[in-house]
Amino acid sequence: MAEPWAILGIDLHVEPTGPGLRRGLTDALREAVRSGRLAPGTRLPSSRTLAADLGIARNTVADAYADLVAEGWLTARQGSGTRVAAREVVPPSGTAPRPRAPVRPAYDLRPGSPDLASFPRTAWLKAARRALAAAPHHALDYGDPRGRPELRAALAAYLSRARGVRTGPERIVVCAGFAHGLKLLGTVLRARGARTVAVESYGLDVHRRILAASGLDTAPLPFDRLGTDPGALSGADALLLTPAHQFPMGVPLHRDRRTAVVDWARRTGGLVLEDDYDGEFRYDRQPVGALQGLDPDRVVYLGTASKSLAPGLRLAWTVLPPGLAEEVAAAKGGVDTCGVLDQLTLAEFLTSGAYDRHVRATRLRYRRRRDALIAAVTTRAPQARVTGIAAGLHVLLRLPPGTEQSVVQVANWRDLALHGLARYTHPAARAEPVDALVVGYGTPPDHAWSGALDALSAVLPG
Protein backbone atom coordinates (compact mmCIF):
# COMPACT_ATOMS: atom_id res chain seq x y z
CA MET A 1 0.00 0.00 0.00
CA ALA A 2 1.33 3.44 -0.92
CA GLU A 3 2.40 5.79 1.85
CA PRO A 4 0.08 8.82 2.36
CA TRP A 5 2.87 11.26 1.50
CA ALA A 6 3.29 9.60 -1.91
CA ILE A 7 -0.37 10.23 -2.75
CA LEU A 8 -1.15 13.53 -1.09
CA GLY A 9 2.09 15.45 -1.69
CA ILE A 10 2.63 18.10 -4.34
CA ASP A 11 5.45 18.15 -6.89
CA LEU A 12 8.34 20.60 -6.77
CA HIS A 13 11.29 20.61 -9.15
CA VAL A 14 14.44 21.68 -7.30
CA GLU A 15 18.09 20.73 -7.79
CA PRO A 16 20.31 21.21 -4.72
CA THR A 17 23.83 22.31 -5.67
CA GLY A 18 26.90 23.23 -3.66
CA PRO A 19 29.23 21.70 -1.10
CA GLY A 20 26.51 20.44 1.25
CA LEU A 21 22.95 19.16 0.88
CA ARG A 22 21.42 21.59 3.38
CA ARG A 23 23.16 24.62 1.90
CA GLY A 24 22.56 23.45 -1.66
CA LEU A 25 18.84 22.93 -1.03
CA THR A 26 18.56 26.28 0.75
CA ASP A 27 20.27 28.12 -2.11
CA ALA A 28 18.12 26.38 -4.75
CA LEU A 29 14.87 27.22 -2.96
CA ARG A 30 15.96 30.81 -2.31
CA GLU A 31 16.81 31.31 -6.00
CA ALA A 32 13.46 29.79 -7.08
CA VAL A 33 11.65 32.35 -4.92
CA ARG A 34 13.91 35.27 -5.90
CA SER A 35 13.51 34.60 -9.64
CA GLY A 36 9.72 34.34 -9.38
CA ARG A 37 9.57 30.65 -10.32
CA LEU A 38 7.87 30.08 -6.98
CA ALA A 39 5.22 32.78 -6.72
CA PRO A 40 4.17 34.37 -3.40
CA GLY A 41 1.66 32.18 -1.61
CA THR A 42 2.80 28.95 -3.30
CA ARG A 43 2.50 26.03 -0.91
CA LEU A 44 5.63 23.88 -0.73
CA PRO A 45 5.69 20.11 -0.24
CA SER A 46 5.96 18.86 3.31
CA SER A 47 9.48 18.17 4.51
CA ARG A 48 8.70 14.45 4.46
CA THR A 49 7.42 14.52 0.87
CA LEU A 50 10.31 16.60 -0.50
CA ALA A 51 12.87 14.51 1.36
CA ALA A 52 11.44 11.34 -0.16
CA ASP A 53 11.37 12.88 -3.66
CA LEU A 54 14.99 14.04 -3.40
CA GLY A 55 16.23 10.93 -1.60
CA ILE A 56 17.67 12.88 1.34
CA ALA A 57 17.07 13.05 5.08
CA ARG A 58 13.87 14.71 6.27
CA ASN A 59 15.81 16.80 8.81
CA THR A 60 17.87 18.30 5.97
CA VAL A 61 14.71 19.60 4.29
CA ALA A 62 13.26 20.79 7.60
CA ASP A 63 16.46 22.69 8.41
CA ALA A 64 16.52 24.32 4.93
CA TYR A 65 12.88 25.40 5.37
CA ALA A 66 13.69 26.82 8.82
CA ASP A 67 16.62 28.82 7.44
CA LEU A 68 14.45 30.36 4.72
CA VAL A 69 11.66 31.14 7.19
CA ALA A 70 14.17 32.97 9.35
CA GLU A 71 15.40 34.94 6.31
CA GLY A 72 11.83 35.90 5.36
CA TRP A 73 11.64 33.95 2.11
CA LEU A 74 9.10 31.45 3.47
CA THR A 75 6.36 31.41 6.09
CA ALA A 76 5.32 28.46 8.24
CA ARG A 77 2.04 28.29 10.13
CA GLN A 78 0.36 25.46 11.98
CA GLY A 79 -2.25 23.88 9.71
CA SER A 80 -1.24 25.95 6.67
CA GLY A 81 2.07 24.33 5.86
CA THR A 82 5.10 26.08 4.44
CA ARG A 83 4.47 28.75 1.82
CA VAL A 84 6.40 31.33 -0.16
CA ALA A 85 6.26 34.64 1.69
CA ALA A 86 4.44 37.61 0.16
CA ARG A 87 7.16 39.92 -1.18
CA GLU A 88 8.01 41.80 -4.34
CA VAL A 89 9.72 39.55 -6.85
CA VAL A 90 12.69 41.17 -8.59
CA PRO A 91 13.61 39.22 -11.73
CA PRO A 92 17.32 38.73 -12.45
CA SER A 93 19.01 41.16 -14.82
CA GLY A 94 18.51 40.29 -18.46
CA THR A 95 15.11 38.71 -17.84
CA ALA A 96 12.44 40.02 -20.19
CA PRO A 97 9.51 41.68 -18.37
CA ARG A 98 6.24 39.83 -18.32
CA PRO A 99 3.95 40.99 -21.11
CA ARG A 100 1.02 43.06 -19.96
CA ALA A 101 -2.51 41.99 -20.74
CA PRO A 102 -3.90 43.83 -23.77
CA VAL A 103 -5.91 46.91 -22.88
CA ARG A 104 -9.53 46.47 -23.88
CA PRO A 105 -11.39 49.44 -25.37
CA ALA A 106 -14.17 51.01 -23.36
CA TYR A 107 -16.62 49.92 -26.07
CA ASP A 108 -16.03 47.26 -28.70
CA LEU A 109 -18.13 47.34 -31.87
CA ARG A 110 -15.78 45.30 -34.02
CA PRO A 111 -17.49 42.43 -35.86
CA GLY A 112 -16.69 38.78 -35.45
CA SER A 113 -17.55 37.90 -31.86
CA PRO A 114 -20.80 37.14 -30.01
CA ASP A 115 -21.76 38.39 -26.57
CA LEU A 116 -19.56 36.14 -24.46
CA ALA A 117 -21.46 37.11 -21.32
CA SER A 118 -24.48 35.27 -22.74
CA PHE A 119 -22.66 31.94 -23.03
CA PRO A 120 -25.05 29.35 -21.51
CA ARG A 121 -22.75 28.28 -18.69
CA THR A 122 -25.37 26.46 -16.62
CA ALA A 123 -26.85 24.53 -19.56
CA TRP A 124 -23.37 23.78 -20.92
CA LEU A 125 -22.22 22.44 -17.53
CA LYS A 126 -25.28 20.19 -17.30
CA ALA A 127 -24.61 18.88 -20.80
CA ALA A 128 -20.95 18.29 -19.93
CA ARG A 129 -21.90 16.26 -16.86
CA ARG A 130 -24.38 14.12 -18.79
CA ALA A 131 -21.94 13.62 -21.67
CA LEU A 132 -19.04 12.65 -19.44
CA ALA A 133 -21.19 10.28 -17.39
CA ALA A 134 -22.41 8.50 -20.51
CA ALA A 135 -19.10 8.42 -22.40
CA PRO A 136 -17.37 5.04 -22.65
CA HIS A 137 -13.79 4.85 -21.41
CA HIS A 138 -12.37 4.48 -24.93
CA ALA A 139 -13.86 7.88 -25.85
CA LEU A 140 -10.94 9.46 -23.97
CA ASP A 141 -8.37 7.71 -26.15
CA TYR A 142 -6.86 8.96 -29.42
CA GLY A 143 -9.89 9.18 -31.65
CA ASP A 144 -11.06 9.25 -35.24
CA PRO A 145 -9.44 12.21 -37.05
CA ARG A 146 -12.89 13.10 -38.37
CA GLY A 147 -14.04 13.80 -34.79
CA ARG A 148 -16.17 12.01 -32.23
CA PRO A 149 -18.97 9.96 -33.84
CA GLU A 150 -21.48 11.31 -31.29
CA LEU A 151 -20.85 14.88 -32.42
CA ARG A 152 -20.83 14.06 -36.12
CA ALA A 153 -24.17 12.26 -35.78
CA ALA A 154 -25.66 15.15 -33.81
CA LEU A 155 -24.38 17.68 -36.35
CA ALA A 156 -25.75 15.68 -39.29
CA ALA A 157 -29.21 15.65 -37.72
CA TYR A 158 -29.16 19.31 -36.69
CA LEU A 159 -27.75 20.69 -39.96
CA SER A 160 -30.26 18.70 -41.98
CA ARG A 161 -33.16 19.99 -39.87
CA ALA A 162 -32.11 23.61 -39.30
CA ARG A 163 -29.95 24.52 -42.32
CA GLY A 164 -31.15 22.19 -45.08
CA VAL A 165 -27.76 20.48 -45.36
CA ARG A 166 -27.76 17.02 -46.97
CA THR A 167 -25.23 14.83 -45.21
CA GLY A 168 -24.47 11.85 -43.02
CA PRO A 169 -21.99 11.57 -40.16
CA GLU A 170 -19.40 9.92 -42.42
CA ARG A 171 -19.09 13.11 -44.50
CA ILE A 172 -18.42 15.44 -41.57
CA VAL A 173 -14.95 16.34 -40.27
CA VAL A 174 -14.75 18.31 -37.01
CA CYS A 175 -12.10 21.05 -36.95
CA ALA A 176 -10.48 23.34 -34.37
CA GLY A 177 -12.26 26.44 -35.65
CA PHE A 178 -13.20 27.74 -39.11
CA ALA A 179 -9.65 28.84 -39.89
CA HIS A 180 -8.39 25.32 -39.24
CA GLY A 181 -11.03 23.87 -41.55
CA LEU A 182 -10.12 26.32 -44.30
CA LYS A 183 -6.43 25.51 -43.87
CA LEU A 184 -7.15 21.80 -44.27
CA LEU A 185 -9.20 22.44 -47.39
CA GLY A 186 -6.46 24.65 -48.83
CA THR A 187 -3.94 21.86 -48.28
CA VAL A 188 -6.19 19.31 -49.99
CA LEU A 189 -7.02 21.62 -52.91
CA ARG A 190 -3.34 22.35 -53.53
CA ALA A 191 -2.53 18.64 -53.40
CA ARG A 192 -5.23 18.08 -56.03
CA GLY A 193 -3.51 20.56 -58.33
CA ALA A 194 -5.65 23.63 -57.69
CA ARG A 195 -3.99 27.01 -58.26
CA THR A 196 -6.66 29.71 -57.81
CA VAL A 197 -9.57 30.20 -55.44
CA ALA A 198 -12.08 32.86 -56.37
CA VAL A 199 -13.17 34.96 -53.39
CA GLU A 200 -15.57 37.81 -52.73
CA SER A 201 -14.37 41.38 -53.19
CA TYR A 202 -15.19 42.00 -49.53
CA GLY A 203 -14.19 39.53 -46.84
CA LEU A 204 -11.72 38.64 -44.11
CA ASP A 205 -8.09 39.08 -45.05
CA VAL A 206 -7.17 36.22 -42.70
CA HIS A 207 -8.99 33.82 -45.01
CA ARG A 208 -6.98 35.06 -47.98
CA ARG A 209 -3.77 34.63 -46.00
CA ILE A 210 -4.68 31.05 -45.08
CA LEU A 211 -5.27 30.17 -48.72
CA ALA A 212 -2.06 31.92 -49.76
CA ALA A 213 -0.13 29.93 -47.15
CA SER A 214 -1.41 26.78 -48.89
CA GLY A 215 0.06 27.99 -52.18
CA LEU A 216 -3.23 29.21 -53.64
CA ASP A 217 -3.89 32.53 -55.36
CA THR A 218 -7.10 34.43 -54.58
CA ALA A 219 -8.99 36.26 -57.33
CA PRO A 220 -11.78 38.67 -56.26
CA LEU A 221 -15.16 38.50 -57.98
CA PRO A 222 -17.30 41.58 -58.75
CA PHE A 223 -19.94 42.59 -56.23
CA ASP A 224 -23.23 44.47 -56.72
CA ARG A 225 -26.69 44.78 -55.16
CA LEU A 226 -27.41 41.09 -55.93
CA GLY A 227 -24.29 39.96 -54.11
CA THR A 228 -21.18 38.36 -55.55
CA ASP A 229 -21.26 37.98 -59.33
CA PRO A 230 -20.06 34.50 -60.40
CA GLY A 231 -19.83 35.55 -64.06
CA ALA A 232 -16.04 35.96 -63.83
CA LEU A 233 -15.34 32.50 -62.42
CA SER A 234 -13.43 31.24 -65.47
CA GLY A 235 -9.99 30.01 -64.50
CA ALA A 236 -10.78 29.38 -60.82
CA ASP A 237 -10.54 25.92 -59.30
CA ALA A 238 -12.70 26.71 -56.27
CA LEU A 239 -14.86 29.47 -54.85
CA LEU A 240 -15.12 30.71 -51.25
CA LEU A 241 -18.23 32.73 -50.41
CA THR A 242 -20.80 33.56 -47.72
CA PRO A 243 -24.14 33.10 -49.55
CA ALA A 244 -26.62 33.29 -46.64
CA HIS A 245 -25.36 36.62 -45.28
CA GLN A 246 -22.37 38.13 -47.06
CA PHE A 247 -19.65 39.38 -44.78
CA PRO A 248 -19.31 42.31 -44.47
CA MET A 249 -21.81 43.75 -46.98
CA GLY A 250 -24.75 42.05 -45.29
CA VAL A 251 -26.75 40.81 -48.29
CA PRO A 252 -27.74 37.27 -49.30
CA LEU A 253 -26.65 35.83 -52.63
CA HIS A 254 -29.48 36.25 -55.17
CA ARG A 255 -31.28 33.02 -56.03
CA ASP A 256 -30.25 33.19 -59.70
CA ARG A 257 -26.63 33.53 -58.69
CA ARG A 258 -26.92 30.64 -56.25
CA THR A 259 -27.98 28.51 -59.18
CA ALA A 260 -25.23 29.93 -61.38
CA VAL A 261 -22.58 29.07 -58.77
CA VAL A 262 -23.72 25.45 -58.56
CA ASP A 263 -23.94 25.20 -62.37
CA TRP A 264 -20.35 26.44 -62.61
CA ALA A 265 -19.17 23.79 -60.16
CA ARG A 266 -20.96 21.00 -62.05
CA ARG A 267 -19.71 22.19 -65.41
CA THR A 268 -16.07 22.67 -64.48
CA GLY A 269 -15.61 20.20 -61.64
CA GLY A 270 -14.73 23.05 -59.27
CA LEU A 271 -15.58 23.15 -55.59
CA VAL A 272 -17.68 25.73 -53.77
CA LEU A 273 -16.62 26.44 -50.17
CA GLU A 274 -19.70 27.75 -48.34
CA ASP A 275 -18.94 29.79 -45.23
CA ASP A 276 -22.14 29.68 -43.16
CA TYR A 277 -20.64 31.54 -40.21
CA ASP A 278 -23.88 33.14 -38.91
CA GLY A 279 -26.56 31.54 -41.07
CA GLU A 280 -28.75 30.74 -38.06
CA PHE A 281 -29.27 34.40 -37.20
CA ARG A 282 -32.02 35.76 -39.45
CA TYR A 283 -34.50 38.10 -37.79
CA ASP A 284 -37.16 39.01 -40.35
CA ARG A 285 -37.91 35.59 -41.77
CA GLN A 286 -36.78 31.96 -41.75
CA PRO A 287 -33.05 31.72 -42.54
CA VAL A 288 -32.10 30.96 -46.13
CA GLY A 289 -31.17 27.30 -46.50
CA ALA A 290 -27.59 26.28 -47.09
CA LEU A 291 -26.26 26.38 -50.64
CA GLN A 292 -24.91 22.88 -50.04
CA GLY A 293 -28.45 21.52 -50.26
CA LEU A 294 -28.48 22.29 -54.00
CA ASP A 295 -25.54 20.00 -54.73
CA PRO A 296 -23.84 18.10 -51.88
CA ASP A 297 -21.31 16.65 -54.35
CA ARG A 298 -19.87 20.03 -55.38
CA VAL A 299 -20.39 22.26 -52.32
CA VAL A 300 -18.35 22.05 -49.11
CA TYR A 301 -20.28 23.40 -46.13
CA LEU A 302 -18.30 25.06 -43.31
CA GLY A 303 -19.99 25.87 -40.02
CA THR A 304 -18.77 26.93 -36.59
CA ALA A 305 -19.80 27.34 -32.97
CA SER A 306 -17.82 30.59 -32.75
CA LYS A 307 -20.79 32.88 -33.43
CA SER A 308 -23.59 30.88 -31.83
CA LEU A 309 -21.67 29.91 -28.67
CA ALA A 310 -18.08 31.14 -28.25
CA PRO A 311 -14.88 31.29 -30.34
CA GLY A 312 -12.91 29.86 -27.42
CA LEU A 313 -14.54 26.45 -27.88
CA ARG A 314 -12.48 26.05 -31.09
CA LEU A 315 -15.14 23.84 -32.66
CA ALA A 316 -16.15 23.95 -36.31
CA TRP A 317 -17.19 21.43 -38.92
CA THR A 318 -16.89 20.75 -42.62
CA VAL A 319 -19.50 18.82 -44.55
CA LEU A 320 -17.69 17.30 -47.53
CA PRO A 321 -18.49 15.62 -50.84
CA PRO A 322 -17.85 11.87 -51.10
CA GLY A 323 -14.15 11.05 -51.10
CA LEU A 324 -13.06 14.44 -49.84
CA ALA A 325 -13.73 13.60 -46.17
CA GLU A 326 -10.92 11.04 -46.19
CA GLU A 327 -8.48 13.53 -47.71
CA VAL A 328 -9.35 16.26 -45.21
CA ALA A 329 -9.07 13.82 -42.30
CA ALA A 330 -5.66 12.73 -43.61
CA ALA A 331 -4.60 16.40 -43.80
CA LYS A 332 -5.17 16.57 -40.04
CA GLY A 333 -2.26 14.18 -39.65
CA GLY A 334 -4.44 11.21 -38.83
CA VAL A 335 -5.36 12.49 -35.35
CA ASP A 336 -8.33 14.25 -33.79
CA THR A 337 -7.13 17.78 -33.04
CA CYS A 338 -10.20 18.86 -31.05
CA GLY A 339 -10.86 18.29 -27.35
CA VAL A 340 -12.92 15.16 -26.79
CA LEU A 341 -14.85 16.51 -23.79
CA ASP A 342 -16.00 19.64 -25.63
CA GLN A 343 -17.05 17.51 -28.60
CA LEU A 344 -19.08 15.20 -26.39
CA THR A 345 -20.62 18.18 -24.61
CA LEU A 346 -21.64 19.87 -27.85
CA ALA A 347 -23.16 16.61 -29.07
CA GLU A 348 -25.27 16.42 -25.91
CA PHE A 349 -26.09 20.13 -26.19
CA LEU A 350 -27.42 19.57 -29.71
CA THR A 351 -29.38 16.39 -29.11
CA SER A 352 -30.99 17.62 -25.89
CA GLY A 353 -32.44 20.70 -27.59
CA ALA A 354 -30.38 23.09 -25.44
CA TYR A 355 -28.61 24.43 -28.52
CA ASP A 356 -31.92 25.33 -30.23
CA ARG A 357 -33.14 27.07 -27.11
CA HIS A 358 -29.92 29.04 -26.81
CA VAL A 359 -29.96 30.11 -30.47
CA ARG A 360 -33.58 31.25 -30.20
CA ALA A 361 -32.83 33.29 -27.08
CA THR A 362 -29.75 34.95 -28.56
CA ARG A 363 -31.57 35.55 -31.83
CA LEU A 364 -34.14 37.63 -29.94
CA ARG A 365 -31.42 39.51 -28.05
CA TYR A 366 -29.45 40.36 -31.19
CA ARG A 367 -32.57 41.41 -33.06
CA ARG A 368 -33.37 43.91 -30.30
CA ARG A 369 -29.83 45.24 -30.44
CA ARG A 370 -29.97 45.67 -34.20
CA ASP A 371 -33.30 47.50 -33.93
CA ALA A 372 -31.88 49.80 -31.25
CA LEU A 373 -28.81 50.50 -33.39
CA ILE A 374 -30.93 51.45 -36.40
CA ALA A 375 -33.13 53.70 -34.25
CA ALA A 376 -30.10 55.44 -32.76
CA VAL A 377 -28.46 56.03 -36.14
CA THR A 378 -31.69 57.25 -37.70
CA THR A 379 -32.38 59.82 -34.99
CA ARG A 380 -28.85 60.94 -34.06
CA ALA A 381 -26.85 60.60 -37.29
CA PRO A 382 -29.17 60.97 -40.29
CA GLN A 383 -26.22 61.24 -42.69
CA ALA A 384 -25.35 57.59 -41.96
CA ARG A 385 -27.47 54.72 -43.28
CA VAL A 386 -27.77 51.08 -42.21
CA THR A 387 -27.84 48.63 -45.11
CA GLY A 388 -28.15 44.86 -45.45
CA ILE A 389 -30.73 42.32 -44.38
CA ALA A 390 -31.86 41.80 -40.78
CA ALA A 391 -29.43 39.01 -39.99
CA GLY A 392 -26.13 38.11 -38.40
CA LEU A 393 -24.13 39.98 -35.78
CA HIS A 394 -23.15 43.08 -37.75
CA VAL A 395 -24.53 45.84 -39.97
CA LEU A 396 -22.94 47.86 -42.73
CA LEU A 397 -23.24 51.53 -41.88
CA ARG A 398 -22.85 53.71 -44.99
CA LEU A 399 -21.15 57.07 -44.47
CA PRO A 400 -20.89 60.25 -46.53
CA PRO A 401 -18.06 60.02 -49.09
CA GLY A 402 -14.61 60.64 -47.71
CA THR A 403 -15.48 60.24 -44.02
CA GLU A 404 -14.65 56.61 -43.19
CA GLN A 405 -11.03 57.11 -42.18
CA SER A 406 -11.71 60.15 -40.02
CA VAL A 407 -14.62 58.45 -38.21
CA VAL A 408 -12.48 55.39 -37.41
CA GLN A 409 -9.69 57.66 -36.17
CA VAL A 410 -11.97 59.70 -33.93
CA ALA A 411 -13.50 56.49 -32.55
CA ASN A 412 -10.03 55.25 -31.70
CA TRP A 413 -9.28 58.50 -29.82
CA ARG A 414 -12.48 58.04 -27.83
CA ASP A 415 -11.67 54.42 -26.90
CA LEU A 416 -14.32 52.99 -29.21
CA ALA A 417 -13.18 50.02 -31.31
CA LEU A 418 -14.57 50.27 -34.85
CA HIS A 419 -13.62 48.82 -38.23
CA GLY A 420 -14.08 50.51 -41.58
CA LEU A 421 -15.05 48.72 -44.78
CA ALA A 422 -11.61 49.36 -46.28
CA ARG A 423 -10.19 46.80 -43.86
CA TYR A 424 -12.22 44.05 -45.55
CA THR A 425 -11.71 45.01 -49.20
CA HIS A 426 -9.59 42.72 -51.37
CA PRO A 427 -6.57 44.72 -52.59
CA ALA A 428 -7.20 43.60 -56.18
CA ALA A 429 -10.96 44.23 -56.15
CA ARG A 430 -12.32 46.41 -58.94
CA ALA A 431 -15.01 48.24 -57.07
CA GLU A 432 -15.97 51.84 -56.55
CA PRO A 433 -14.75 53.14 -53.18
CA VAL A 434 -17.46 52.93 -50.53
CA ASP A 435 -17.18 54.71 -47.20
CA ALA A 436 -18.77 52.58 -44.52
CA LEU A 437 -18.37 51.06 -41.07
CA VAL A 438 -18.75 47.38 -40.30
CA VAL A 439 -20.45 47.60 -36.90
CA GLY A 440 -20.62 44.47 -34.79
CA TYR A 441 -23.44 44.52 -32.27
CA GLY A 442 -22.76 41.09 -30.78
CA THR A 443 -19.69 41.79 -28.68
CA PRO A 444 -20.82 44.26 -25.95
CA PRO A 445 -22.53 42.70 -22.93
CA ASP A 446 -26.09 43.83 -22.26
CA HIS A 447 -25.13 46.31 -19.55
CA ALA A 448 -22.75 48.12 -21.94
CA TRP A 449 -24.98 48.20 -25.01
CA SER A 450 -26.62 51.62 -24.45
CA GLY A 451 -23.21 53.15 -23.70
CA ALA A 452 -21.81 51.63 -26.89
CA LEU A 453 -24.66 53.18 -28.90
CA ASP A 454 -23.99 56.59 -27.34
CA ALA A 455 -20.30 56.29 -28.16
CA LEU A 456 -21.06 55.32 -31.77
CA SER A 457 -23.56 58.14 -32.26
CA ALA A 458 -21.01 60.66 -30.95
CA VAL A 459 -18.45 59.85 -33.68
CA LEU A 460 -20.81 59.64 -36.67
CA PRO A 461 -21.07 62.64 -39.01
CA GLY A 462 -24.12 64.80 -38.54
Backbone hydrogen bonds, N-H to C=O, Kabsch-Sander energy under -0.5 kcal/mol:
donor,donor_aa,acceptor,acceptor_aa,energy
6,A,3,E,-1.0
7,I,3,E,-0.8
7,I,4,P,-0.9
8,L,4,P,-2.9
9,G,5,W,-1.3
14,V,12,L,-0.7
17,T,24,G,-0.8
24,G,20,G,-2.9
25,L,21,L,-2.8
26,T,22,R,-2.4
27,D,23,R,-2.7
28,A,24,G,-2.1
29,L,25,L,-2.4
30,R,26,T,-2.5
31,E,27,D,-2.4
32,A,28,A,-1.8
33,V,29,L,-1.9
34,R,30,R,-2.9
35,S,31,E,-2.5
36,G,33,V,-0.8
37,R,32,A,-1.0
38,L,32,A,-2.1
39,A,37,R,-0.7
41,G,84,V,-2.3
42,T,39,A,-2.1
44,L,82,T,-3.1
50,L,46,S,-2.7
51,A,47,S,-2.0
52,A,48,R,-2.0
53,D,49,T,-2.4
54,L,50,L,-2.4
55,G,51,A,-1.4
56,I,51,A,-2.0
61,V,57,A,-1.2
62,A,58,R,-2.5
63,D,59,N,-2.6
64,A,60,T,-2.0
65,Y,61,V,-2.7
66,A,62,A,-2.2
67,D,63,D,-2.2
68,L,64,A,-2.0
69,V,65,Y,-2.2
70,A,66,A,-2.2
71,E,67,D,-1.6
72,G,68,L,-0.8
72,G,69,V,-0.7
73,W,68,L,-2.0
74,L,68,L,-1.4
75,T,83,R,-2.7
77,R,81,G,-1.6
80,S,77,R,-1.8
81,G,77,R,-1.3
83,R,75,T,-2.6
84,V,42,T,-2.0
85,A,73,W,-2.5
87,R,85,A,-0.7
90,V,88,E,-0.6
95,T,92,P,-1.8
104,R,102,P,-0.5
106,A,415,D,-0.8
107,Y,415,D,-1.6
109,L,107,Y,-0.6
109,L,417,A,-2.3
116,L,114,P,-1.1
118,S,115,D,-1.6
119,F,116,L,-1.5
121,R,119,F,-2.4
124,W,120,P,-2.8
125,L,121,R,-2.7
126,K,122,T,-2.1
127,A,123,A,-2.3
128,A,124,W,-2.5
129,R,125,L,-2.3
130,R,126,K,-2.3
131,A,127,A,-2.8
132,L,128,A,-2.6
133,A,129,R,-2.2
134,A,130,R,-1.8
135,A,131,A,-1.3
139,A,136,P,-1.5
140,L,137,H,-1.8
141,D,138,H,-1.5
147,G,144,D,-2.4
152,R,148,R,-2.2
153,A,149,P,-2.3
154,A,150,E,-2.0
155,L,151,L,-2.9
156,A,152,R,-2.1
157,A,153,A,-1.9
158,Y,154,A,-2.5
159,L,155,L,-3.1
160,S,156,A,-1.6
161,R,157,A,-1.9
162,A,158,Y,-3.4
163,R,159,L,-1.7
164,G,160,S,-0.6
165,V,159,L,-2.0
167,T,165,V,-0.7
171,R,168,G,-1.9
172,I,169,P,-1.5
173,V,318,T,-2.2
174,V,146,R,-3.1
175,C,316,A,-2.7
177,G,175,C,-1.5
181,G,177,G,-1.8
182,L,178,F,-2.6
183,K,179,A,-2.2
184,L,180,H,-2.3
185,L,181,G,-2.2
186,G,182,L,-2.6
187,T,183,K,-2.1
188,V,184,L,-2.2
189,L,185,L,-3.0
190,R,186,G,-2.3
191,A,187,T,-2.0
192,R,188,V,-1.6
193,G,190,R,-1.3
194,A,189,L,-2.5
197,V,217,D,-3.1
198,A,196,T,-0.5
198,A,238,A,-2.9
199,V,219,A,-2.3
201,S,221,L,-0.8
203,G,424,Y,-2.9
207,H,204,L,-0.7
208,R,204,L,-1.1
209,R,205,D,-2.2
210,I,206,V,-1.9
211,L,207,H,-2.0
212,A,208,R,-2.4
213,A,209,R,-2.3
214,S,210,I,-0.8
214,S,211,L,-0.7
215,G,212,A,-1.8
216,L,211,L,-2.1
217,D,195,R,-2.8
219,A,197,V,-1.6
221,L,199,V,-2.1
224,D,227,G,-1.9
227,G,224,D,-2.2
229,D,222,P,-2.9
232,A,229,D,-0.8
233,L,230,P,-1.4
236,A,233,L,-2.1
237,D,196,T,-2.6
238,A,196,T,-1.0
239,L,271,L,-2.1
240,L,198,A,-2.6
241,L,239,L,-0.5
241,L,273,L,-2.1
246,Q,251,V,-2.8
250,G,246,Q,-3.0
253,L,243,P,-2.9
254,H,226,L,-2.1
258,R,254,H,-2.2
259,T,255,R,-1.9
260,A,256,D,-2.0
261,V,257,R,-2.4
262,V,258,R,-1.8
263,D,259,T,-2.6
264,W,260,A,-2.2
265,A,261,V,-1.9
266,R,262,V,-2.3
267,R,263,D,-2.4
268,T,264,W,-2.5
269,G,265,A,-1.8
271,L,237,D,-1.4
272,V,298,R,-2.4
273,L,239,L,-4.0
273,L,271,L,-0.5
274,E,272,V,-0.8
274,E,300,V,-3.4
275,D,241,L,-2.7
275,D,273,L,-0.7
276,D,274,E,-0.9
276,D,302,L,-2.5
279,G,276,D,-0.9
281,F,278,D,-1.8
282,R,280,E,-1.1
283,Y,390,A,-2.9
284,D,390,A,-0.8
290,A,163,R,-3.1
293,G,290,A,-1.2
294,L,291,L,-2.1
295,D,291,L,-0.6
295,D,292,Q,-0.8
298,R,295,D,-1.5
299,V,295,D,-1.5
300,V,272,V,-3.6
301,Y,299,V,-0.5
301,Y,319,V,-2.2
302,L,274,E,-2.7
303,G,317,W,-2.4
305,A,315,L,-2.4
309,L,305,A,-2.4
310,A,305,A,-1.3
313,L,310,A,-1.4
314,R,311,P,-1.8
316,A,175,C,-2.2
317,W,303,G,-2.5
318,T,173,V,-2.2
319,V,301,Y,-3.1
320,L,171,R,-3.0
320,L,318,T,-0.6
324,L,321,P,-1.5
325,A,321,P,-0.9
327,E,323,G,-0.9
328,V,324,L,-2.5
329,A,325,A,-2.5
330,A,326,E,-2.1
331,A,327,E,-1.7
332,K,328,V,-0.8
332,K,329,A,-0.7
333,G,330,A,-1.9
334,G,329,A,-1.2
337,T,335,V,-0.7
343,Q,339,G,-1.8
344,L,340,V,-2.7
345,T,341,L,-2.3
346,L,342,D,-2.6
347,A,343,Q,-2.3
348,E,344,L,-2.1
349,F,345,T,-2.7
350,L,346,L,-2.3
351,T,347,A,-2.5
352,S,348,E,-2.1
353,G,350,L,-1.0
354,A,349,F,-0.6
355,Y,349,F,-2.2
357,R,353,G,-2.0
358,H,354,A,-2.3
359,V,355,Y,-2.7
360,R,356,D,-2.4
361,A,357,R,-2.0
362,T,358,H,-2.6
363,R,359,V,-2.4
364,L,360,R,-1.6
365,R,361,A,-1.8
366,Y,362,T,-2.9
367,R,363,R,-1.9
368,R,364,L,-2.0
369,R,365,R,-1.9
370,R,366,Y,-2.5
371,D,367,R,-2.5
372,A,368,R,-2.4
373,L,369,R,-2.4
374,I,370,R,-2.4
375,A,371,D,-2.3
376,A,372,A,-2.3
377,V,373,L,-2.5
378,T,374,I,-2.6
379,T,375,A,-2.0
380,R,376,A,-2.5
381,A,377,V,-2.0
383,Q,461,P,-0.5
384,A,381,A,-2.0
385,R,398,R,-1.9
387,T,396,L,-2.7
389,I,250,G,-2.7
391,A,389,I,-1.7
392,G,281,F,-3.2
394,H,391,A,-0.5
395,V,439,V,-2.1
396,L,387,T,-1.2
397,L,395,V,-0.6
397,L,437,L,-3.2
398,R,385,R,-3.1
398,R,396,L,-0.8
399,L,435,D,-2.7
403,T,400,P,-1.5
407,V,403,T,-2.3
408,V,404,E,-2.3
409,Q,405,Q,-2.0
410,V,406,S,-2.6
411,A,407,V,-2.5
412,N,408,V,-1.9
413,W,409,Q,-2.0
414,R,410,V,-1.7
415,D,412,N,-1.5
416,L,411,A,-3.0
417,A,107,Y,-2.8
417,A,415,D,-0.5
418,L,416,L,-0.6
419,H,438,V,-0.6
421,L,436,A,-2.4
423,R,420,G,-1.2
424,Y,421,L,-1.9
425,T,422,A,-1.3
426,H,201,S,-3.2
429,A,426,H,-2.0
431,A,429,A,-1.0
436,A,434,V,-0.6
437,L,397,L,-2.3
438,V,419,H,-2.5
439,V,395,V,-2.2
439,V,437,L,-0.9
440,G,109,L,-3.0
440,G,438,V,-0.6
441,Y,393,L,-1.7
441,Y,439,V,-0.6
442,G,393,L,-0.9
448,A,445,P,-1.4
449,W,445,P,-0.6
449,W,446,D,-1.1
452,A,448,A,-2.1
453,L,449,W,-2.2
454,D,450,S,-2.1
455,A,451,G,-2.3
456,L,452,A,-2.3
457,S,453,L,-2.7
458,A,454,D,-1.7
459,V,455,A,-0.7
459,V,456,L,-1.2
460,L,456,L,-1.0
